[in-house]
Amino acid sequence: MSALPTTTACYQLRITELQLQIQSLLEQMRVGCCTPLEVERIGCQIQPLYAAIWAMHAETDA
């Protein structure tokens, strides 16, 4: 049985959306005076966004 094709056409738009979310979170850190707890919280939000971006890149580069 052959594998189903992976649809990656929507990835560029999704990657752009995720990058904008990351930029927004980084802007929050830059503009505001963040406590270490807030920096950790923002870092925890950024990590899955980066992971999603790299997963999509990996699928398109394969």
C-alpha positions, 0 to 999 in steps of 0.5 A: 500500500502506498503512503498518502501524500503530505499536503504542504501547500498551506505551510508557507501561510502557517509558517508566516502566522507562527512567525508573527506570533513569535515576533509579537511575543518578543515585542512584549518582552522588548517593550515591557519590563518583564519579570523572570516569571514573565520571561519564562512564560513567554519562552514556554509559548515560543518553544512550541511555535518554533517546533511547529515551524521546524516540523513544517520545514522538515516535511517540505525539505524531505 
